[in-house]
């Protein structure tokens, strides 16, 4: 079964107010070359993602794009920078005193000043996030493999159609080649009769000439070799796993 080395797969998952989206793309490549783009907040999971992808995709130039949006409440931590807030308050009081305006400072107003109120992302449990991310990754990989399989089936069908056409042509050539010998026998016998001006032909001598001619024009060995190549090619197409390298090695060894 042939699988194309080019493919695309996408997975999307929303769980516990966290959104994951993963895209996997690949093109032909001699070896395995994987590139992963992952948000900084979960970059520590990159190696696990890489291993999981390579467990299912052995070769190709593979690009993995990961989007992660964390909307869960437990992921947020509100921090108040008390020291900066005090600086703002003191400066505002001094300003009020110098300008003789009413000192009416509220906490709400202070919180709006830069760097007073910050929202930080808490570090989530690594195992929890990985389990969620892996679900999304599995969806993307399954879709990716399905597409590669679908494209591979089309390629296999095309190759088999072409190889069967070649096989039919080989049979036609074999039939034509056999007819050449029979045609030669008739022409040779007629030519001998014309030259010797007699209807009596030495059949033994004629047979010897036919054998010599048949040996010269014989392509039986080449036809047998072609049939063998076709048979082995179809066997490789029907094999499970990566066969592109085997096909290339086989025909590089048998080039004439």
ChimeraX commands (.cxc) that place a marker at each C-alpha (Angstrom):
marker #1 position 0.00,0.00,0.00 radius 0.5
marker #1 position 1.50,3.30,-1.13 radius 0.5
marker #1 position 1.22,6.42,1.03 radius 0.5
marker #1 position 2.03,9.79,-0.44 radius 0.5
marker #1 position 4.78,11.78,1.29 radius 0.5
marker #1 position 2.82,14.98,0.76 radius 0.5
marker #1 position -0.15,15.58,3.00 radius 0.5
marker #1 position -2.11,17.85,5.30 radius 0.5
marker #1 position -3.95,17.22,8.55 radius 0.5
marker #1 position -5.73,19.48,11.02 radius 0.5
marker #1 position -7.01,18.94,14.53 radius 0.5
marker #1 position -9.00,21.24,16.79 radius 0.5
marker #1 position -9.97,20.73,20.42 radius 0.5
marker #1 position -11.58,22.82,23.16 radius 0.5
marker #1 position -11.39,21.48,26.67 radius 0.5
marker #1 position -11.62,23.11,30.11 radius 0.5
marker #1 position -11.77,26.56,28.47 radius 0.5
marker #1 position -8.51,25.86,26.67 radius 0.5
marker #1 position -8.39,25.87,22.86 radius 0.5
marker #1 position -5.92,23.87,20.80 radius 0.5
marker #1 position -5.46,23.86,17.04 radius 0.5
marker #1 position -2.77,21.89,15.21 radius 0.5
marker #1 position -1.90,21.77,11.50 radius 0.5
marker #1 position 0.52,19.26,10.00 radius 0.5
marker #1 position 1.92,19.67,6.49 radius 0.5
marker #1 position 4.54,17.63,4.67 radius 0.5
marker #1 position 6.29,17.48,1.30 radius 0.5
marker #1 position 8.71,14.99,-0.23 radius 0.5
marker #1 position 12.07,14.71,1.47 radius 0.5
marker #1 position 14.78,12.07,1.44 radius 0.5
marker #1 position 14.95,11.92,5.22 radius 0.5
marker #1 position 12.86,12.99,8.19 radius 0.5
marker #1 position 12.98,16.75,8.79 radius 0.5
marker #1 position 10.47,18.17,11.27 radius 0.5
marker #1 position 9.84,21.80,12.20 radius 0.5
marker #1 position 7.50,22.75,15.07 radius 0.5
marker #1 position 6.04,26.18,15.77 radius 0.5
marker #1 position 4.55,26.20,19.26 radius 0.5
marker #1 position 3.49,29.06,21.58 radius 0.5
marker #1 position 6.08,30.10,24.16 radius 0.5
marker #1 position 3.72,29.33,27.05 radius 0.5
marker #1 position 3.78,25.61,26.26 radius 0.5
marker #1 position 7.15,25.40,24.51 radius 0.5
marker #1 position 8.30,22.84,27.08 radius 0.5
marker #1 position 6.02,20.33,25.33 radius 0.5
marker #1 position 7.81,20.66,21.98 radius 0.5
marker #1 position 9.98,17.56,22.38 radius 0.5
marker #1 position 6.96,15.42,23.27 radius 0.5
marker #1 position 5.13,16.72,20.20 radius 0.5
marker #1 position 8.12,15.89,18.00 radius 0.5
marker #1 position 8.38,12.33,19.31 radius 0.5
marker #1 position 4.66,11.73,18.89 radius 0.5
marker #1 position 4.71,12.97,15.29 radius 0.5
marker #1 position 7.76,10.88,14.38 radius 0.5
marker #1 position 6.12,7.80,15.89 radius 0.5
marker #1 position 3.54,7.98,13.11 radius 0.5
marker #1 position 5.31,9.82,10.27 radius 0.5
marker #1 position 8.68,8.37,9.33 radius 0.5
marker #1 position 9.83,10.52,6.40 radius 0.5
marker #1 position 9.26,13.86,4.72 radius 0.5
marker #1 position 9.71,17.57,5.31 radius 0.5
marker #1 position 7.15,18.01,8.10 radius 0.5
marker #1 position 5.85,21.32,9.46 radius 0.5
marker #1 position 3.73,21.39,12.62 radius 0.5
marker #1 position 1.85,24.57,13.61 radius 0.5
marker #1 position 0.30,24.74,17.09 radius 0.5
marker #1 position -2.12,27.38,18.37 radius 0.5
marker #1 position -2.99,27.51,22.07 radius 0.5
marker #1 position -5.46,29.85,23.78 radius 0.5
marker #1 position -5.91,29.51,27.52 radius 0.5
marker #1 position -9.16,31.02,28.80 radius 0.5
marker #1 position -9.41,29.00,31.99 radius 0.5
marker #1 position -9.82,30.94,35.24 radius 0.5
marker #1 position -7.18,28.92,37.04 radius 0.5
marker #1 position -4.68,30.01,34.45 radius 0.5
marker #1 position -4.97,33.66,35.49 radius 0.5
marker #1 position -3.39,35.30,38.50 radius 0.5
marker #1 position -4.00,38.98,39.26 radius 0.5
marker #1 position -1.05,40.77,40.86 radius 0.5
marker #1 position -0.99,44.23,42.41 radius 0.5
marker #1 position 2.34,45.96,42.56 radius 0.5
marker #1 position 1.95,47.65,45.96 radius 0.5
marker #1 position 5.24,49.55,45.81 radius 0.5
marker #1 position 4.45,51.21,42.49 radius 0.5
marker #1 position 0.93,52.00,43.70 radius 0.5
marker #1 position 2.36,53.76,46.78 radius 0.5
marker #1 position 4.65,55.83,44.58 radius 0.5
marker #1 position 1.67,56.94,42.48 radius 0.5
marker #1 position -0.33,57.82,45.64 radius 0.5
marker #1 position 2.50,59.85,47.17 radius 0.5
marker #1 position 3.12,61.74,43.96 radius 0.5
marker #1 position -0.57,62.48,43.53 radius 0.5
marker #1 position -0.82,63.75,47.15 radius 0.5
marker #1 position 2.17,66.00,46.60 radius 0.5
marker #1 position 0.61,67.30,43.41 radius 0.5
marker #1 position -2.67,67.99,45.21 radius 0.5
marker #1 position -0.85,69.82,48.00 radius 0.5
marker #1 position 1.19,71.96,45.59 radius 0.5
marker #1 position -1.78,72.87,43.43 radius 0.5
marker #1 position -4.18,73.15,46.37 radius 0.5
marker #1 position -6.74,70.84,44.86 radius 0.5
marker #1 position -8.89,68.28,46.67 radius 0.5
marker #1 position -7.05,65.08,47.52 radius 0.5
marker #1 position -9.61,62.52,46.40 radius 0.5
marker #1 position -7.69,59.38,45.35 radius 0.5
marker #1 position -9.58,56.09,44.93 radius 0.5
marker #1 position -8.18,52.59,44.66 radius 0.5
marker #1 position -9.97,52.08,41.34 radius 0.5
marker #1 position -8.21,55.06,39.80 radius 0.5
marker #1 position -4.81,53.93,41.08 radius 0.5
marker #1 position -5.32,50.44,39.58 radius 0.5
marker #1 position -5.62,51.99,36.12 radius 0.5
marker #1 position -2.11,53.38,36.16 radius 0.5
marker #1 position 0.61,51.47,34.26 radius 0.5
marker #1 position 2.19,48.45,35.97 radius 0.5
marker #1 position -0.04,48.67,39.06 radius 0.5
marker #1 position -2.37,45.83,38.11 radius 0.5
marker #1 position -1.08,42.88,36.06 radius 0.5
marker #1 position -2.61,39.59,34.98 radius 0.5
marker #1 position -0.15,36.71,34.85 radius 0.5
marker #1 position -0.48,33.23,33.45 radius 0.5
marker #1 position 0.09,30.54,36.01 radius 0.5
marker #1 position 2.15,27.54,35.08 radius 0.5
marker #1 position -0.30,24.77,34.32 radius 0.5
marker #1 position 0.28,21.16,35.23 radius 0.5
marker #1 position 2.47,19.77,32.43 radius 0.5
marker #1 position 0.81,16.37,32.35 radius 0.5
marker #1 position -2.66,17.92,32.18 radius 0.5
marker #1 position -1.78,20.17,29.25 radius 0.5
marker #1 position 0.08,17.39,27.45 radius 0.5
marker #1 position -2.89,15.04,27.69 radius 0.5
marker #1 position -5.14,17.70,26.19 radius 0.5
marker #1 position -2.64,18.69,23.53 radius 0.5
marker #1 position -2.05,15.04,22.62 radius 0.5
marker #1 position -5.77,14.54,21.92 radius 0.5
marker #1 position -5.65,17.40,19.43 radius 0.5
marker #1 position -2.37,16.14,17.98 radius 0.5
marker #1 position -3.85,12.66,17.47 radius 0.5
marker #1 position -6.74,14.17,15.52 radius 0.5
marker #1 position -4.33,16.09,13.28 radius 0.5
marker #1 position -2.10,13.03,12.72 radius 0.5
marker #1 position -5.09,10.78,11.91 radius 0.5
marker #1 position -6.39,13.29,9.36 radius 0.5
marker #1 position -2.89,13.72,7.96 radius 0.5
marker #1 position -2.37,9.96,7.51 radius 0.5
marker #1 position -5.83,9.58,5.96 radius 0.5
marker #1 position -4.99,12.19,3.34 radius 0.5
marker #1 position -1.61,10.59,2.59 radius 0.5
marker #1 position -3.31,7.23,2.20 radius 0.5
marker #1 position -5.95,8.69,-0.11 radius 0.5
marker #1 position -3.31,10.32,-2.31 radius 0.5
marker #1 position -1.23,7.14,-2.21 radius 0.5
marker #1 position -4.17,5.08,-3.48 radius 0.5
marker #1 position -4.53,7.44,-6.45 radius 0.5
marker #1 position -0.79,7.18,-7.21 radius 0.5
marker #1 position -0.92,3.39,-6.89 radius 0.5
marker #1 position -3.92,3.17,-9.21 radius 0.5
marker #1 position -2.15,5.34,-11.78 radius 0.5
marker #1 position 1.08,3.31,-11.59 radius 0.5
marker #1 position -0.74,-0.01,-11.91 radius 0.5
marker #1 position -2.75,1.26,-14.87 radius 0.5
marker #1 position 0.44,2.29,-16.62 radius 0.5
marker #1 position 2.29,-0.92,-15.76 radius 0.5
marker #1 position -0.60,-3.06,-17.05 radius 0.5
marker #1 position -0.51,-1.10,-20.30 radius 0.5
marker #1 position 3.21,-1.86,-20.56 radius 0.5
marker #1 position 2.46,-5.54,-19.89 radius 0.5
marker #1 position -0.09,-5.61,-22.71 radius 0.5
marker #1 position 2.45,-4.02,-25.06 radius 0.5
marker #1 position 4.98,-6.70,-24.11 radius 0.5
marker #1 position 2.48,-9.42,-25.08 radius 0.5
marker #1 position 1.88,-7.67,-28.41 radius 0.5
marker #1 position 5.63,-7.46,-29.04 radius 0.5
marker #1 position 6.07,-11.14,-28.18 radius 0.5
marker #1 position 3.32,-12.13,-30.65 radius 0.5
marker #1 position 4.82,-9.90,-33.34 radius 0.5
marker #1 position 8.30,-11.31,-32.71 radius 0.5
marker #1 position 7.04,-14.89,-33.18 radius 0.5
marker #1 position 5.35,-13.87,-36.42 radius 0.5
marker #1 position 8.63,-12.48,-37.76 radius 0.5
marker #1 position 10.24,-15.93,-37.70 radius 0.5
marker #1 position 7.28,-17.54,-39.49 radius 0.5
marker #1 position 7.30,-14.72,-42.03 radius 0.5
marker #1 position 11.04,-15.18,-42.57 radius 0.5
marker #1 position 10.63,-18.92,-43.23 radius 0.5
marker #1 position 8.11,-18.25,-46.02 radius 0.5
marker #1 position 10.20,-15.50,-47.61 radius 0.5
marker #1 position 13.42,-17.51,-47.36 radius 0.5
marker #1 position 11.88,-20.58,-48.96 radius 0.5
marker #1 position 10.44,-18.48,-51.80 radius 0.5
marker #1 position 13.78,-16.75,-52.33 radius 0.5
marker #1 position 15.63,-20.07,-52.52 radius 0.5
marker #1 position 13.17,-21.38,-55.09 radius 0.5
marker #1 position 13.62,-18.21,-57.18 radius 0.5
marker #1 position 17.40,-18.37,-57.07 radius 0.5
marker #1 position 17.74,-22.15,-57.71 radius 0.5
marker #1 position 14.74,-22.19,-60.06 radius 0.5
marker #1 position 13.40,-25.30,-58.44 radius 0.5
marker #1 position 10.52,-26.26,-56.19 radius 0.5
marker #1 position 12.72,-28.63,-54.21 radius 0.5
marker #1 position 14.23,-27.04,-51.08 radius 0.5
marker #1 position 16.67,-28.68,-48.68 radius 0.5
marker #1 position 14.59,-28.58,-45.50 radius 0.5
marker #1 position 17.58,-29.37,-43.30 radius 0.5
marker #1 position 19.53,-26.42,-44.64 radius 0.5
marker #1 position 16.43,-24.24,-44.43 radius 0.5
marker #1 position 15.96,-25.22,-40.79 radius 0.5
marker #1 position 19.58,-24.29,-40.00 radius 0.5
marker #1 position 19.14,-20.85,-41.53 radius 0.5
marker #1 position 15.92,-20.33,-39.60 radius 0.5
marker #1 position 17.64,-21.25,-36.33 radius 0.5
marker #1 position 20.46,-18.78,-37.00 radius 0.5
marker #1 position 18.01,-16.02,-37.89 radius 0.5
marker #1 position 15.78,-16.74,-34.91 radius 0.5
marker #1 position 18.74,-16.53,-32.57 radius 0.5
marker #1 position 19.77,-13.16,-34.02 radius 0.5
marker #1 position 16.36,-11.51,-33.70 radius 0.5
marker #1 position 15.28,-13.19,-30.47 radius 0.5
marker #1 position 14.15,-10.78,-27.74 radius 0.5
marker #1 position 12.81,-13.50,-25.47 radius 0.5
marker #1 position 15.41,-12.78,-22.79 radius 0.5
marker #1 position 14.51,-9.10,-22.73 radius 0.5
marker #1 position 10.80,-9.85,-22.61 radius 0.5
marker #1 position 11.32,-12.28,-19.73 radius 0.5
marker #1 position 13.32,-9.66,-17.84 radius 0.5
marker #1 position 10.62,-7.04,-18.41 radius 0.5
marker #1 position 7.92,-9.39,-17.15 radius 0.5
marker #1 position 10.04,-10.09,-14.07 radius 0.5
marker #1 position 10.46,-6.36,-13.39 radius 0.5
marker #1 position 6.71,-5.80,-13.73 radius 0.5
marker #1 position 5.92,-8.66,-11.35 radius 0.5
marker #1 position 8.38,-7.41,-8.71 radius 0.5
marker #1 position 7.20,-3.81,-9.15 radius 0.5
marker #1 position 3.59,-4.82,-8.44 radius 0.5
marker #1 position 4.74,-6.82,-5.39 radius 0.5
marker #1 position 6.48,-3.71,-4.05 radius 0.5
marker #1 position 3.34,-1.64,-4.61 radius 0.5
marker #1 position 1.33,-4.14,-2.59 radius 0.5
marker #1 position 3.77,-4.16,0.32 radius 0.5
marker #1 position 2.99,-2.39,3.58 radius 0.5
marker #1 position 5.24,0.42,4.78 radius 0.5
marker #1 position 7.61,2.72,2.87 radius 0.5
marker #1 position 8.49,1.24,-0.52 radius 0.5
marker #1 position 9.82,4.25,-2.43 radius 0.5
marker #1 position 13.39,3.60,-1.29 radius 0.5
marker #1 position 13.12,-0.12,-2.12 radius 0.5
marker #1 position 11.85,0.66,-5.63 radius 0.5
marker #1 position 14.66,3.14,-6.21 radius 0.5
marker #1 position 17.34,0.72,-4.97 radius 0.5
marker #1 position 15.92,-2.17,-6.98 radius 0.5
marker #1 position 15.98,-0.32,-10.27 radius 0.5
marker #1 position 19.35,1.31,-9.63 radius 0.5
marker #1 position 20.80,-2.21,-9.28 radius 0.5
marker #1 position 19.09,-3.39,-12.47 radius 0.5
marker #1 position 19.93,-0.50,-14.74 radius 0.5
marker #1 position 21.58,-1.69,-17.91 radius 0.5
marker link #1:1,2 radius 0.2
marker link #1:2,3 radius 0.2
marker link #1:3,4 radius 0.2
marker link #1:4,5 radius 0.2
marker link #1:5,6 radius 0.2
marker link #1:6,7 radius 0.2
marker link #1:7,8 radius 0.2
marker link #1:8,9 radius 0.2
marker link #1:9,10 radius 0.2
marker link #1:10,11 radius 0.2
marker link #1:11,12 radius 0.2
marker link #1:12,13 radius 0.2
marker link #1:13,14 radius 0.2
marker link #1:14,15 radius 0.2
marker link #1:15,16 radius 0.2
marker link #1:16,17 radius 0.2
marker link #1:17,18 radius 0.2
marker link #1:18,19 radius 0.2
marker link #1:19,20 radius 0.2
marker link #1:20,21 radius 0.2
marker link #1:21,22 radius 0.2
marker link #1:22,23 radius 0.2
marker link #1:23,24 radius 0.2
marker link #1:24,25 radius 0.2
marker link #1:25,26 radius 0.2
marker link #1:26,27 radius 0.2
marker link #1:27,28 radius 0.2
marker link #1:28,29 radius 0.2
marker link #1:29,30 radius 0.2
marker link #1:30,31 radius 0.2
marker link #1:31,32 radius 0.2
marker link #1:32,33 radius 0.2
marker link #1:33,34 radius 0.2
marker link #1:34,35 radius 0.2
marker link #1:35,36 radius 0.2
marker link #1:36,37 radius 0.2
marker link #1:37,38 radius 0.2
marker link #1:38,39 radius 0.2
marker link #1:39,40 radius 0.2
marker link #1:40,41 radius 0.2
marker link #1:41,42 radius 0.2
marker link #1:42,43 radius 0.2
marker link #1:43,44 radius 0.2
marker link #1:44,45 radius 0.2
marker link #1:45,46 radius 0.2
marker link #1:46,47 radius 0.2
marker link #1:47,48 radius 0.2
marker link #1:48,49 radius 0.2
marker link #1:49,50 radius 0.2
marker link #1:50,51 radius 0.2
marker link #1:51,52 radius 0.2
marker link #1:52,53 radius 0.2
marker link #1:53,54 radius 0.2
marker link #1:54,55 radius 0.2
marker link #1:55,56 radius 0.2
marker link #1:56,57 radius 0.2
marker link #1:57,58 radius 0.2
marker link #1:58,59 radius 0.2
marker link #1:59,60 radius 0.2
marker link #1:60,61 radius 0.2
marker link #1:61,62 radius 0.2
marker link #1:62,63 radius 0.2
marker link #1:63,64 radius 0.2
marker link #1:64,65 radius 0.2
marker link #1:65,66 radius 0.2
marker link #1:66,67 radius 0.2
marker link #1:67,68 radius 0.2
marker link #1:68,69 radius 0.2
marker link #1:69,70 radius 0.2
marker link #1:70,71 radius 0.2
marker link #1:71,72 radius 0.2
marker link #1:72,73 radius 0.2
marker link #1:73,74 radius 0.2
marker link #1:74,75 radius 0.2
marker link #1:75,76 radius 0.2
marker link #1:76,77 radius 0.2
marker link #1:77,78 radius 0.2
marker link #1:78,79 radius 0.2
marker link #1:79,80 radius 0.2
marker link #1:80,81 radius 0.2
marker link #1:81,82 radius 0.2
marker link #1:82,83 radius 0.2
marker link #1:83,84 radius 0.2
marker link #1:84,85 radius 0.2
marker link #1:85,86 radius 0.2
marker link #1:86,87 radius 0.2
marker link #1:87,88 radius 0.2
marker link #1:88,89 radius 0.2
marker link #1:89,90 radius 0.2
marker link #1:90,91 radius 0.2
marker link #1:91,92 radius 0.2
marker link #1:92,93 radius 0.2
marker link #1:93,94 radius 0.2
marker link #1:94,95 radius 0.2
marker link #1:95,96 radius 0.2
marker link #1:96,97 radius 0.2
marker link #1:97,98 radius 0.2
marker link #1:98,99 radius 0.2
marker link #1:99,100 radius 0.2
marker link #1:100,101 radius 0.2
marker link #1:101,102 radius 0.2
marker link #1:102,103 radius 0.2
marker link #1:103,104 radius 0.2
marker link #1:104,105 radius 0.2
marker link #1:105,106 radius 0.2
marker link #1:106,107 radius 0.2
marker link #1:107,108 radius 0.2
marker link #1:108,109 radius 0.2
marker link #1:109,110 radius 0.2
marker link #1:110,111 radius 0.2
marker link #1:111,112 radius 0.2
marker link #1:112,113 radius 0.2
marker link #1:113,114 radius 0.2
marker link #1:114,115 radius 0.2
marker link #1:115,116 radius 0.2
marker link #1:116,117 radius 0.2
marker link #1:117,118 radius 0.2
marker link #1:118,119 radius 0.2
marker link #1:119,120 radius 0.2
marker link #1:120,121 radius 0.2
marker link #1:121,122 radius 0.2
marker link #1:122,123 radius 0.2
marker link #1:123,124 radius 0.2
marker link #1:124,125 radius 0.2
marker link #1:125,126 radius 0.2
marker link #1:126,127 radius 0.2
marker link #1:127,128 radius 0.2
marker link #1:128,129 radius 0.2
marker link #1:129,130 radius 0.2
marker link #1:130,131 radius 0.2
marker link #1:131,132 radius 0.2
marker link #1:132,133 radius 0.2
marker link #1:133,134 radius 0.2
marker link #1:134,135 radius 0.2
marker link #1:135,136 radius 0.2
marker link #1:136,137 radius 0.2
marker link #1:137,138 radius 0.2
marker link #1:138,139 radius 0.2
marker link #1:139,140 radius 0.2
marker link #1:140,141 radius 0.2
marker link #1:141,142 radius 0.2
marker link #1:142,143 radius 0.2
marker link #1:143,144 radius 0.2
marker link #1:144,145 radius 0.2
marker link #1:145,146 radius 0.2
marker link #1:146,147 radius 0.2
marker link #1:147,148 radius 0.2
marker link #1:148,149 radius 0.2
marker link #1:149,150 radius 0.2
marker link #1:150,151 radius 0.2
marker link #1:151,152 radius 0.2
marker link #1:152,153 radius 0.2
marker link #1:153,154 radius 0.2
marker link #1:154,155 radius 0.2
marker link #1:155,156 radius 0.2
marker link #1:156,157 radius 0.2
marker link #1:157,158 radius 0.2
marker link #1:158,159 radius 0.2
marker link #1:159,160 radius 0.2
marker link #1:160,161 radius 0.2
marker link #1:161,162 radius 0.2
marker link #1:162,163 radius 0.2
marker link #1:163,164 radius 0.2
marker link #1:164,165 radius 0.2
marker link #1:165,166 radius 0.2
marker link #1:166,167 radius 0.2
marker link #1:167,168 radius 0.2
marker link #1:168,169 radius 0.2
marker link #1:169,170 radius 0.2
marker link #1:170,171 radius 0.2
marker link #1:171,172 radius 0.2
marker link #1:172,173 radius 0.2
marker link #1:173,174 radius 0.2
marker link #1:174,175 radius 0.2
marker link #1:175,176 radius 0.2
marker link #1:176,177 radius 0.2
marker link #1:177,178 radius 0.2
marker link #1:178,179 radius 0.2
marker link #1:179,180 radius 0.2
marker link #1:180,181 radius 0.2
marker link #1:181,182 radius 0.2
marker link #1:182,183 radius 0.2
marker link #1:183,184 radius 0.2
marker link #1:184,185 radius 0.2
marker link #1:185,186 radius 0.2
marker link #1:186,187 radius 0.2
marker link #1:187,188 radius 0.2
marker link #1:188,189 radius 0.2
marker link #1:189,190 radius 0.2
marker link #1:190,191 radius 0.2
marker link #1:191,192 radius 0.2
marker link #1:192,193 radius 0.2
marker link #1:193,194 radius 0.2
marker link #1:194,195 radius 0.2
marker link #1:195,196 radius 0.2
marker link #1:196,197 radius 0.2
marker link #1:197,198 radius 0.2
marker link #1:198,199 radius 0.2
marker link #1:199,200 radius 0.2
marker link #1:200,201 radius 0.2
marker link #1:201,202 radius 0.2
marker link #1:202,203 radius 0.2
marker link #1:203,204 radius 0.2
marker link #1:204,205 radius 0.2
marker link #1:205,206 radius 0.2
marker link #1:206,207 radius 0.2
marker link #1:207,208 radius 0.2
marker link #1:208,209 radius 0.2
marker link #1:209,210 radius 0.2
marker link #1:210,211 radius 0.2
marker link #1:211,212 radius 0.2
marker link #1:212,213 radius 0.2
marker link #1:213,214 radius 0.2
marker link #1:214,215 radius 0.2
marker link #1:215,216 radius 0.2
marker link #1:216,217 radius 0.2
marker link #1:217,218 radius 0.2
marker link #1:218,219 radius 0.2
marker link #1:219,220 radius 0.2
marker link #1:220,221 radius 0.2
marker link #1:221,222 radius 0.2
marker link #1:222,223 radius 0.2
marker link #1:223,224 radius 0.2
marker link #1:224,225 radius 0.2
marker link #1:225,226 radius 0.2
marker link #1:226,227 radius 0.2
marker link #1:227,228 radius 0.2
marker link #1:228,229 radius 0.2
marker link #1:229,230 radius 0.2
marker link #1:230,231 radius 0.2
marker link #1:231,232 radius 0.2
marker link #1:232,233 radius 0.2
marker link #1:233,234 radius 0.2
marker link #1:234,235 radius 0.2
marker link #1:235,236 radius 0.2
marker link #1:236,237 radius 0.2
marker link #1:237,238 radius 0.2
marker link #1:238,239 radius 0.2
marker link #1:239,240 radius 0.2
marker link #1:240,241 radius 0.2
marker link #1:241,242 radius 0.2
marker link #1:242,243 radius 0.2
marker link #1:243,244 radius 0.2
marker link #1:244,245 radius 0.2
marker link #1:245,246 radius 0.2
marker link #1:246,247 radius 0.2
marker link #1:247,248 radius 0.2
marker link #1:248,249 radius 0.2
marker link #1:249,250 radius 0.2
marker link #1:250,251 radius 0.2
marker link #1:251,252 radius 0.2
marker link #1:252,253 radius 0.2
marker link #1:253,254 radius 0.2
marker link #1:254,255 radius 0.2
marker link #1:255,256 radius 0.2
view
